[in-house]
């Protein structure tokens, strides 16, 4: 299965901050959940599909990208598609 792990997505709050050197940058806030994009939908992933009006990431700009949101990385791993490698 082809998937793209995004993890946490951040969006601007509309507030502009200034760092110690005087450079301005947007204040960002995390969007709830652990995010993954896929190209093929399987039954076990259907409950995690979210509709996104302005996606922050797609597969090579493909409009058929399917966006998923899990409560956290552990929930994503529990599906069994990605297997976390054990460290020795």
Order of alpha helices (4+ residues) and beta strands (2+ residues): beta-beta-beta-alpha
